Amino acid sequence: MCQRIAQGTRWNKCGHFQRQFVKAIVDCNSRQCMKSYAHPPSCRQPTCFQTFGPDIERDVDNVDEYCFPCRAAQARAEGRPLT
């Protein structure tokens, strides 16, 4: 499967990655991947891959905190409003 090279923020306390943008696409050169230039344009096989593989994550910046969804989940679990 072809993959996207994504740049974004790494939240250090939870390890989550927040994509800011896709910088490039890595072509897998597979005839069975619809995202690849090697895939025949006339192919209509339903078994060909139709989505990208997992993103290749490149950290642009690191934040020494939990990401927003993790902070919200912690606040809900503790029964307090998110600040």
C-alpha positions, 0 to 999 in steps of 0.5 A, spaced: 500 500 500 502 507 498 503 511 504 503 518 506 508 522 509 505 526 515 508 532 519 505 534 525 505 534 533 507 529 538 504 529 544 509 526 549 505 524 555 500 520 551 504 518 545 499 520 540 500 524 533 496 530 531 497 530 523 498 537 521 499 536 513 501 531 508 508 532 505 509 527 500 506 520 498 510 514 498 508 509 492 509 502 493 509 500 486 504 495 486 499 493 481 494 491 486 494 498 489 489 503 486 493 509 489 500 507 485 502 509 478 503 502 477 496 500 478 493 499 471 487 505 469 483 500 466 483 495 472 476 494 475 478 488 480 474 489 487 480 486 491 485 491 489 487 496 495 483 502 495 486 506 501 493 508 503 497 504 508 498 507 515 501 514 515 509 515 516 509 520 522 514 525 522 514 530 528 515 537 527 514 539 534 513 535 541 508 538 546 510 535 553 502 534 555 496 530 553 493 531 547 486 534 547 482 527 547 486 524 552 485 530 557 477 530 555 477 523 557 481 524 563 476 530 565 470 525 564 473 520 568 474 524 574 467 528 573 470 535 572 469 540 567 475 540 562 479 547 563 
